[in-house]
């Protein structure tokens, strides 16, 4: 995951919004996060009932930046599972994305 040099330190005012198909799944404020990876892990844990592609918007009020991260939510919603599947399914730069059509 590329964070474009966006840093998060404990004490920073962080606003997080997870959306899917225009619907807000998670809105929170926190100042205890020590990095973007912690925020992504937290979002995966809180969205365990959701499937498909979602967008995680992270805004650091203390440093004055915001960042959108696309997430693939699956039935396990494990951060490590998502990272492993994206690394192992890239034969010839092709990736399989499981879509859920409703």
Steps between C-alpha positions, in 0.01 A plus 500: 500500500641835398432776750655785295707603804188558707600449862280445803629547851331433836323819601408603142130574449390230255158482334412175321209430266443164328248510214364238264262575212444848641397362840699587810610186685729655759558852632738559785742740659812389682831631620665176608598359158873455439482448123282455195534122526332509843211698353458250214508206743236669715277561195526133397399391850200734514375408150490124552139482378573671165612361165641666187700811424493790745685830540671601821547876540758597762534865596778620728378833637824558692721483190244626246471214254246239392546171316264255327581129518306241297426184701377159392272366771459123504326247719797478736586873503846438628768756418765228466271286281436792264871578469591134438229452237605812309863385500437137398238556228710717271621258233591706193373816678144370508292508814167340563251720682197323644198723438171457678209602281188597691 
